[in-house]
Amino acid sequence: MQNGGVVYKLNSQEASLWLGEDKVDFTKHFSESLVIKDKVVSVIVEHIPIAHNPDALGEHRKIE
């Protein structure tokens, strides 16, 4: 990056969970000034009912 930072793009949720759990082991291989920032991505979904019971008979057919 322009500020000298590095962006790691993880390819799976498992990799993200691993990094979250083993952050100390991951960061010990870098400078003590290392800062890990989580990136939040917002998603907007339209036309989703606010009341939904996936266990109700026939509801899974509506979703498909």
PyMOL Python script that loads the backbone (N, CA, C, O; Angstrom):
from pymol import cmd

cmd.read_pdbstr("""\
ATOM      1  N   MET A   1       0.834  -1.162   0.000  1.00  0.00           N
ATOM      2  CA  MET A   1       0.000   0.000   0.000  1.00  0.00           C
ATOM      3  C   MET A   1       0.894   1.245   0.000  1.00  0.00           C
ATOM      4  O   MET A   1       2.095   1.154   0.254  1.00  0.00           O
ATOM      5  N   GLN A   2       0.312   2.379  -0.280  1.00  0.00           N
ATOM      6  CA  GLN A   2       1.080   3.615  -0.347  1.00  0.00           C
ATOM      7  C   GLN A   2       1.710   3.995   0.987  1.00  0.00           C
ATOM      8  O   GLN A   2       2.759   4.640   1.019  1.00  0.00           O
ATOM      9  N   ASN A   3       1.077   3.600   2.082  1.00  0.00           N
ATOM     10  CA  ASN A   3       1.614   3.953   3.394  1.00  0.00           C
ATOM     11  C   ASN A   3       2.609   2.918   3.917  1.00  0.00           C
ATOM     12  O   ASN A   3       3.049   3.005   5.063  1.00  0.00           O
ATOM     13  N   GLY A   4       2.964   1.942   3.083  1.00  0.00           N
ATOM     14  CA  GLY A   4       3.912   0.900   3.494  1.00  0.00           C
ATOM     15  C   GLY A   4       3.244  -0.300   4.112  1.00  0.00           C
ATOM     16  O   GLY A   4       3.920  -1.259   4.487  1.00  0.00           O
ATOM     17  N   GLY A   5       1.938  -0.270   4.225  1.00  0.00           N
ATOM     18  CA  GLY A   5       1.205  -1.389   4.810  1.00  0.00           C
ATOM     19  C   GLY A   5       1.035  -2.525   3.826  1.00  0.00           C
ATOM     20  O   GLY A   5       1.296  -2.382   2.632  1.00  0.00           O
ATOM     21  N   VAL A   6       0.601  -3.638   4.339  1.00  0.00           N
ATOM     22  CA  VAL A   6       0.353  -4.835   3.533  1.00  0.00           C
ATOM     23  C   VAL A   6      -1.067  -5.304   3.811  1.00  0.00           C
ATOM     24  O   VAL A   6      -1.514  -5.294   4.958  1.00  0.00           O
ATOM     25  N   VAL A   7      -1.773  -5.714   2.768  1.00  0.00           N
ATOM     26  CA  VAL A   7      -3.116  -6.243   2.924  1.00  0.00           C
ATOM     27  C   VAL A   7      -3.075  -7.727   2.604  1.00  0.00           C
ATOM     28  O   VAL A   7      -2.650  -8.131   1.522  1.00  0.00           O
ATOM     29  N   TYR A   8      -3.522  -8.533   3.557  1.00  0.00           N
ATOM     30  CA  TYR A   8      -3.668  -9.962   3.324  1.00  0.00           C
ATOM     31  C   TYR A   8      -5.133 -10.236   3.031  1.00  0.00           C
ATOM     32  O   TYR A   8      -6.001  -9.908   3.839  1.00  0.00           O
ATOM     33  N   LYS A   9      -5.409 -10.826   1.897  1.00  0.00           N
ATOM     34  CA  LYS A   9      -6.773 -11.197   1.550  1.00  0.00           C
ATOM     35  C   LYS A   9      -6.904 -12.690   1.789  1.00  0.00           C
ATOM     36  O   LYS A   9      -6.270 -13.491   1.101  1.00  0.00           O
ATOM     37  N   LEU A  10      -7.711 -13.063   2.746  1.00  0.00           N
ATOM     38  CA  LEU A  10      -7.876 -14.474   3.087  1.00  0.00           C
ATOM     39  C   LEU A  10      -8.894 -15.098   2.151  1.00  0.00           C
ATOM     40  O   LEU A  10      -9.859 -14.449   1.747  1.00  0.00           O
ATOM     41  N   ASN A  11      -8.676 -16.356   1.810  1.00  0.00           N
ATOM     42  CA  ASN A  11      -9.497 -16.996   0.790  1.00  0.00           C
ATOM     43  C   ASN A  11     -10.623 -17.856   1.341  1.00  0.00           C
ATOM     44  O   ASN A  11     -11.352 -18.484   0.574  1.00  0.00           O
ATOM     45  N   SER A  12     -10.775 -17.894   2.670  1.00  0.00           N
ATOM     46  CA  SER A  12     -11.853 -18.702   3.243  1.00  0.00           C
ATOM     47  C   SER A  12     -12.185 -18.213   4.638  1.00  0.00           C
ATOM     48  O   SER A  12     -11.405 -17.506   5.276  1.00  0.00           O
ATOM     49  N   GLN A  13     -13.355 -18.604   5.090  1.00  0.00           N
ATOM     50  CA  GLN A  13     -13.761 -18.264   6.441  1.00  0.00           C
ATOM     51  C   GLN A  13     -12.878 -19.008   7.444  1.00  0.00           C
ATOM     52  O   GLN A  13     -12.586 -18.484   8.519  1.00  0.00           O
ATOM     53  N   GLU A  14     -12.458 -20.216   7.102  1.00  0.00           N
ATOM     54  CA  GLU A  14     -11.587 -20.981   7.984  1.00  0.00           C
ATOM     55  C   GLU A  14     -10.264 -20.254   8.211  1.00  0.00           C
ATOM     56  O   GLU A  14      -9.752 -20.236   9.330  1.00  0.00           O
ATOM     57  N   ALA A  15      -9.713 -19.659   7.164  1.00  0.00           N
ATOM     58  CA  ALA A  15      -8.465 -18.910   7.297  1.00  0.00           C
ATOM     59  C   ALA A  15      -8.667 -17.701   8.202  1.00  0.00           C
ATOM     60  O   ALA A  15      -7.802 -17.372   9.013  1.00  0.00           O
ATOM     61  N   SER A  16      -9.797 -17.053   8.059  1.00  0.00           N
ATOM     62  CA  SER A  16     -10.106 -15.901   8.906  1.00  0.00           C
ATOM     63  C   SER A  16     -10.242 -16.323  10.362  1.00  0.00           C
ATOM     64  O   SER A  16      -9.724 -15.648  11.252  1.00  0.00           O
ATOM     65  N   LEU A  17     -10.926 -17.423  10.612  1.00  0.00           N
ATOM     66  CA  LEU A  17     -11.071 -17.920  11.985  1.00  0.00           C
ATOM     67  C   LEU A  17      -9.725 -18.316  12.562  1.00  0.00           C
ATOM     68  O   LEU A  17      -9.444 -18.043  13.729  1.00  0.00           O
ATOM     69  N   TRP A  18      -8.884 -18.961  11.749  1.00  0.00           N
ATOM     70  CA  TRP A  18      -7.552 -19.359  12.206  1.00  0.00           C
ATOM     71  C   TRP A  18      -6.740 -18.133  12.602  1.00  0.00           C
ATOM     72  O   TRP A  18      -6.103 -18.121  13.656  1.00  0.00           O
ATOM     73  N   LEU A  19      -6.761 -17.113  11.770  1.00  0.00           N
ATOM     74  CA  LEU A  19      -5.996 -15.911  12.064  1.00  0.00           C
ATOM     75  C   LEU A  19      -6.514 -15.236  13.333  1.00  0.00           C
ATOM     76  O   LEU A  19      -5.728 -14.724  14.131  1.00  0.00           O
ATOM     77  N   GLY A  20      -7.817 -15.234  13.517  1.00  0.00           N
ATOM     78  CA  GLY A  20      -8.391 -14.651  14.721  1.00  0.00           C
ATOM     79  C   GLY A  20      -7.974 -15.397  15.978  1.00  0.00           C
ATOM     80  O   GLY A  20      -7.759 -14.785  17.024  1.00  0.00           O
ATOM     81  N   GLU A  21      -7.862 -16.709  15.879  1.00  0.00           N
ATOM     82  CA  GLU A  21      -7.490 -17.530  17.033  1.00  0.00           C
ATOM     83  C   GLU A  21      -5.990 -17.503  17.305  1.00  0.00           C
ATOM     84  O   GLU A  21      -5.567 -17.481  18.461  1.00  0.00           O
ATOM     85  N   ASP A  22      -5.183 -17.503  16.240  1.00  0.00           N
ATOM     86  CA  ASP A  22      -3.727 -17.592  16.376  1.00  0.00           C
ATOM     87  C   ASP A  22      -3.032 -16.285  16.027  1.00  0.00           C
ATOM     88  O   ASP A  22      -1.925 -16.290  15.488  1.00  0.00           O
ATOM     89  N   LYS A  23      -3.677 -15.170  16.334  1.00  0.00           N
ATOM     90  CA  LYS A  23      -3.143 -13.853  15.990  1.00  0.00           C
ATOM     91  C   LYS A  23      -1.767 -13.627  16.614  1.00  0.00           C
ATOM     92  O   LYS A  23      -0.890 -13.037  15.984  1.00  0.00           O
ATOM     93  N   VAL A  24      -1.576 -14.091  17.842  1.00  0.00           N
ATOM     94  CA  VAL A  24      -0.295 -13.899  18.530  1.00  0.00           C
ATOM     95  C   VAL A  24       0.813 -14.659  17.808  1.00  0.00           C
ATOM     96  O   VAL A  24       1.894 -14.115  17.584  1.00  0.00           O
ATOM     97  N   ASP A  25       0.549 -15.915  17.443  1.00  0.00           N
ATOM     98  CA  ASP A  25       1.558 -16.702  16.720  1.00  0.00           C
ATOM     99  C   ASP A  25       1.869 -16.094  15.357  1.00  0.00           C
ATOM    100  O   ASP A  25       3.020 -16.104  14.921  1.00  0.00           O
ATOM    101  N   PHE A  26       0.843 -15.561  14.679  1.00  0.00           N
ATOM    102  CA  PHE A  26       1.036 -14.951  13.368  1.00  0.00           C
ATOM    103  C   PHE A  26       1.878 -13.691  13.480  1.00  0.00           C
ATOM    104  O   PHE A  26       2.796 -13.486  12.686  1.00  0.00           O
ATOM    105  N   THR A  27       1.574 -12.846  14.458  1.00  0.00           N
ATOM    106  CA  THR A  27       2.235 -11.550  14.552  1.00  0.00           C
ATOM    107  C   THR A  27       3.652 -11.626  15.102  1.00  0.00           C
ATOM    108  O   THR A  27       4.422 -10.683  14.916  1.00  0.00           O
ATOM    109  N   LYS A  28       4.026 -12.714  15.773  1.00  0.00           N
ATOM    110  CA  LYS A  28       5.374 -12.782  16.342  1.00  0.00           C
ATOM    111  C   LYS A  28       6.461 -12.859  15.269  1.00  0.00           C
ATOM    112  O   LYS A  28       7.638 -12.666  15.573  1.00  0.00           O
ATOM    113  N   HIS A  29       6.089 -13.134  14.034  1.00  0.00           N
ATOM    114  CA  HIS A  29       7.040 -13.202  12.932  1.00  0.00           C
ATOM    115  C   HIS A  29       7.250 -11.851  12.260  1.00  0.00           C
ATOM    116  O   HIS A  29       8.006 -11.744  11.294  1.00  0.00           O
ATOM    117  N   PHE A  30       6.580 -10.819  12.773  1.00  0.00           N
ATOM    118  CA  PHE A  30       6.662  -9.493  12.197  1.00  0.00           C
ATOM    119  C   PHE A  30       7.189  -8.508  13.233  1.00  0.00           C
ATOM    120  O   PHE A  30       7.484  -8.892  14.365  1.00  0.00           O
ATOM    121  N   SER A  31       7.306  -7.277  12.858  1.00  0.00           N
ATOM    122  CA  SER A  31       7.762  -6.209  13.747  1.00  0.00           C
ATOM    123  C   SER A  31       6.798  -6.038  14.921  1.00  0.00           C
ATOM    124  O   SER A  31       5.613  -6.356  14.816  1.00  0.00           O
ATOM    125  N   GLU A  32       7.320  -5.533  16.038  1.00  0.00           N
ATOM    126  CA  GLU A  32       6.471  -5.285  17.204  1.00  0.00           C
ATOM    127  C   GLU A  32       5.475  -4.163  16.959  1.00  0.00           C
ATOM    128  O   GLU A  32       4.504  -4.026  17.703  1.00  0.00           O
ATOM    129  N   SER A  33       5.699  -3.366  15.936  1.00  0.00           N
ATOM    130  CA  SER A  33       4.782  -2.267  15.629  1.00  0.00           C
ATOM    131  C   SER A  33       3.626  -2.707  14.717  1.00  0.00           C
ATOM    132  O   SER A  33       2.832  -1.880  14.271  1.00  0.00           O
ATOM    133  N   LEU A  34       3.542  -4.000  14.450  1.00  0.00           N
ATOM    134  CA  LEU A  34       2.481  -4.526  13.589  1.00  0.00           C
ATOM    135  C   LEU A  34       1.109  -4.270  14.200  1.00  0.00           C
ATOM    136  O   LEU A  34       0.906  -4.452  15.401  1.00  0.00           O
ATOM    137  N   VAL A  35       0.171  -3.845  13.357  1.00  0.00           N
ATOM    138  CA  VAL A  35      -1.207  -3.630  13.772  1.00  0.00           C
ATOM    139  C   VAL A  35      -2.095  -4.404  12.815  1.00  0.00           C
ATOM    140  O   VAL A  35      -1.992  -4.246  11.598  1.00  0.00           O
ATOM    141  N   ILE A  36      -2.963  -5.238  13.359  1.00  0.00           N
ATOM    142  CA  ILE A  36      -3.922  -5.970  12.525  1.00  0.00           C
ATOM    143  C   ILE A  36      -5.267  -5.286  12.681  1.00  0.00           C
ATOM    144  O   ILE A  36      -5.770  -5.124  13.793  1.00  0.00           O
ATOM    145  N   LYS A  37      -5.849  -4.886  11.552  1.00  0.00           N
ATOM    146  CA  LYS A  37      -7.147  -4.228  11.554  1.00  0.00           C
ATOM    147  C   LYS A  37      -8.140  -5.130  10.826  1.00  0.00           C
ATOM    148  O   LYS A  37      -7.889  -5.571   9.705  1.00  0.00           O
ATOM    149  N   ASP A  38      -9.252  -5.393  11.470  1.00  0.00           N
ATOM    150  CA  ASP A  38     -10.307  -6.153  10.821  1.00  0.00           C
ATOM    151  C   ASP A  38     -11.062  -5.226   9.876  1.00  0.00           C
ATOM    152  O   ASP A  38     -11.270  -4.051  10.180  1.00  0.00           O
ATOM    153  N   LYS A  39     -11.463  -5.756   8.743  1.00  0.00           N
ATOM    154  CA  LYS A  39     -12.227  -4.976   7.784  1.00  0.00           C
ATOM    155  C   LYS A  39     -13.652  -5.501   7.778  1.00  0.00           C
ATOM    156  O   LYS A  39     -13.883  -6.699   7.619  1.00  0.00           O
ATOM    157  N   VAL A  40     -14.590  -4.607   7.950  1.00  0.00           N
ATOM    158  CA  VAL A  40     -15.995  -4.974   7.958  1.00  0.00           C
ATOM    159  C   VAL A  40     -16.595  -4.602   6.613  1.00  0.00           C
ATOM    160  O   VAL A  40     -16.387  -3.497   6.113  1.00  0.00           O
ATOM    161  N   VAL A  41     -17.337  -5.529   6.034  1.00  0.00           N
ATOM    162  CA  VAL A  41     -18.001  -5.283   4.760  1.00  0.00           C
ATOM    163  C   VAL A  41     -19.502  -5.345   5.001  1.00  0.00           C
ATOM    164  O   VAL A  41     -20.022  -6.364   5.454  1.00  0.00           O
ATOM    165  N   SER A  42     -20.187  -4.268   4.702  1.00  0.00           N
ATOM    166  CA  SER A  42     -21.645  -4.228   4.864  1.00  0.00           C
ATOM    167  C   SER A  42     -22.304  -4.756   3.602  1.00  0.00           C
ATOM    168  O   SER A  42     -21.839  -4.507   2.489  1.00  0.00           O
ATOM    169  N   VAL A  43     -23.379  -5.477   3.790  1.00  0.00           N
ATOM    170  CA  VAL A  43     -24.125  -6.037   2.667  1.00  0.00           C
ATOM    171  C   VAL A  43     -25.571  -5.603   2.797  1.00  0.00           C
ATOM    172  O   VAL A  43     -26.175  -5.736   3.862  1.00  0.00           O
ATOM    173  N   ILE A  44     -26.120  -5.087   1.720  1.00  0.00           N
ATOM    174  CA  ILE A  44     -27.526  -4.687   1.704  1.00  0.00           C
ATOM    175  C   ILE A  44     -28.293  -5.727   0.907  1.00  0.00           C
ATOM    176  O   ILE A  44     -27.955  -6.032  -0.236  1.00  0.00           O
ATOM    177  N   VAL A  45     -29.326  -6.263   1.528  1.00  0.00           N
ATOM    178  CA  VAL A  45     -30.145  -7.285   0.882  1.00  0.00           C
ATOM    179  C   VAL A  45     -31.567  -6.767   0.814  1.00  0.00           C
ATOM    180  O   VAL A  45     -32.136  -6.359   1.826  1.00  0.00           O
ATOM    181  N   GLU A  46     -32.138  -6.781  -0.375  1.00  0.00           N
ATOM    182  CA  GLU A  46     -33.495  -6.284  -0.559  1.00  0.00           C
ATOM    183  C   GLU A  46     -34.502  -7.425  -0.542  1.00  0.00           C
ATOM    184  O   GLU A  46     -34.179  -8.565  -0.877  1.00  0.00           O
ATOM    185  N   HIS A  47     -35.714  -7.102  -0.152  1.00  0.00           N
ATOM    186  CA  HIS A  47     -36.853  -8.018  -0.217  1.00  0.00           C
ATOM    187  C   HIS A  47     -36.678  -9.259   0.657  1.00  0.00           C
ATOM    188  O   HIS A  47     -37.003 -10.370   0.241  1.00  0.00           O
ATOM    189  N   ILE A  48     -36.170  -9.065   1.850  1.00  0.00           N
ATOM    190  CA  ILE A  48     -36.049 -10.161   2.797  1.00  0.00           C
ATOM    191  C   ILE A  48     -37.121  -9.964   3.868  1.00  0.00           C
ATOM    192  O   ILE A  48     -37.176  -8.909   4.500  1.00  0.00           O
ATOM    193  N   PRO A  49     -37.976 -10.972   4.078  1.00  0.00           N
ATOM    194  CA  PRO A  49     -39.006 -10.809   5.099  1.00  0.00           C
ATOM    195  C   PRO A  49     -38.387 -10.708   6.492  1.00  0.00           C
ATOM    196  O   PRO A  49     -37.377 -11.348   6.785  1.00  0.00           O
ATOM    197  N   ILE A  50     -39.009  -9.894   7.343  1.00  0.00           N
ATOM    198  CA  ILE A  50     -38.458  -9.749   8.693  1.00  0.00           C
ATOM    199  C   ILE A  50     -38.937 -10.862   9.612  1.00  0.00           C
ATOM    200  O   ILE A  50     -38.369 -11.071  10.684  1.00  0.00           O
ATOM    201  N   ALA A  51     -39.966 -11.571   9.206  1.00  0.00           N
ATOM    202  CA  ALA A  51     -40.446 -12.722   9.969  1.00  0.00           C
ATOM    203  C   ALA A  51     -40.377 -13.941   9.061  1.00  0.00           C
ATOM    204  O   ALA A  51     -41.048 -13.991   8.031  1.00  0.00           O
ATOM    205  N   HIS A  52     -39.577 -14.912   9.438  1.00  0.00           N
ATOM    206  CA  HIS A  52     -39.406 -16.088   8.593  1.00  0.00           C
ATOM    207  C   HIS A  52     -39.141 -17.291   9.482  1.00  0.00           C
ATOM    208  O   HIS A  52     -38.288 -17.236  10.368  1.00  0.00           O
ATOM    209  N   ASN A  53     -39.851 -18.349   9.256  1.00  0.00           N
ATOM    210  CA  ASN A  53     -39.645 -19.583   9.999  1.00  0.00           C
ATOM    211  C   ASN A  53     -39.201 -20.656   9.022  1.00  0.00           C
ATOM    212  O   ASN A  53     -40.040 -21.232   8.329  1.00  0.00           O
ATOM    213  N   PRO A  54     -37.903 -20.945   8.944  1.00  0.00           N
ATOM    214  CA  PRO A  54     -37.409 -21.921   7.969  1.00  0.00           C
ATOM    215  C   PRO A  54     -37.908 -23.336   8.241  1.00  0.00           C
ATOM    216  O   PRO A  54     -37.823 -24.201   7.370  1.00  0.00           O
ATOM    217  N   ASP A  55     -38.431 -23.580   9.453  1.00  0.00           N
ATOM    218  CA  ASP A  55     -38.935 -24.915   9.776  1.00  0.00           C
ATOM    219  C   ASP A  55     -40.378 -25.121   9.336  1.00  0.00           C
ATOM    220  O   ASP A  55     -40.868 -26.250   9.341  1.00  0.00           O
ATOM    221  N   ALA A  56     -41.061 -24.051   8.956  1.00  0.00           N
ATOM    222  CA  ALA A  56     -42.451 -24.163   8.538  1.00  0.00           C
ATOM    223  C   ALA A  56     -42.533 -24.949   7.230  1.00  0.00           C
ATOM    224  O   ALA A  56     -41.681 -24.825   6.350  1.00  0.00           O
ATOM    225  N   LEU A  57     -43.568 -25.747   7.135  1.00  0.00           N
ATOM    226  CA  LEU A  57     -43.756 -26.602   5.959  1.00  0.00           C
ATOM    227  C   LEU A  57     -43.860 -25.744   4.687  1.00  0.00           C
ATOM    228  O   LEU A  57     -44.689 -24.836   4.623  1.00  0.00           O
ATOM    229  N   GLY A  58     -43.046 -26.020   3.701  1.00  0.00           N
ATOM    230  CA  GLY A  58     -43.097 -25.324   2.427  1.00  0.00           C
ATOM    231  C   GLY A  58     -42.253 -24.077   2.333  1.00  0.00           C
ATOM    232  O   GLY A  58     -42.089 -23.542   1.236  1.00  0.00           O
ATOM    233  N   GLU A  59     -41.709 -23.588   3.435  1.00  0.00           N
ATOM    234  CA  GLU A  59     -40.909 -22.376   3.387  1.00  0.00           C
ATOM    235  C   GLU A  59     -39.631 -22.561   2.575  1.00  0.00           C
ATOM    236  O   GLU A  59     -39.218 -21.646   1.862  1.00  0.00           O
ATOM    237  N   HIS A  60     -39.007 -23.719   2.671  1.00  0.00           N
ATOM    238  CA  HIS A  60     -37.765 -23.950   1.914  1.00  0.00           C
ATOM    239  C   HIS A  60     -38.040 -23.936   0.417  1.00  0.00           C
ATOM    240  O   HIS A  60     -37.151 -23.593  -0.361  1.00  0.00           O
ATOM    241  N   ARG A  61     -39.245 -24.297  -0.006  1.00  0.00           N
ATOM    242  CA  ARG A  61     -39.575 -24.253  -1.441  1.00  0.00           C
ATOM    243  C   ARG A  61     -39.675 -22.811  -1.934  1.00  0.00           C
ATOM    244  O   ARG A  61     -39.296 -22.508  -3.066  1.00  0.00           O
ATOM    245  N   LYS A  62     -40.189 -21.918  -1.072  1.00  0.00           N
ATOM    246  CA  LYS A  62     -40.271 -20.506  -1.447  1.00  0.00           C
ATOM    247  C   LYS A  62     -38.890 -19.907  -1.665  1.00  0.00           C
ATOM    248  O   LYS A  62     -38.693 -19.088  -2.562  1.00  0.00           O
ATOM    249  N   ILE A  63     -37.948 -20.317  -0.848  1.00  0.00           N
ATOM    250  CA  ILE A  63     -36.591 -19.791  -0.950  1.00  0.00           C
ATOM    251  C   ILE A  63     -35.914 -20.282  -2.214  1.00  0.00           C
ATOM    252  O   ILE A  63     -35.215 -19.520  -2.881  1.00  0.00           O
ATOM    253  N   GLU A  64     -36.116 -21.558  -2.550  1.00  0.00           N
ATOM    254  CA  GLU A  64     -35.492 -22.111  -3.758  1.00  0.00           C
ATOM    255  C   GLU A  64     -35.997 -21.406  -4.977  1.00  0.00           C
ATOM    256  O   GLU A  64     -35.589 -21.731  -6.092  1.00  0.00           O
TER     257      GLU A  64
END
""", "prot")
cmd.dss("prot")
cmd.show_as("cartoon", "prot")
cmd.util.cbc("prot")
cmd.orient("prot")
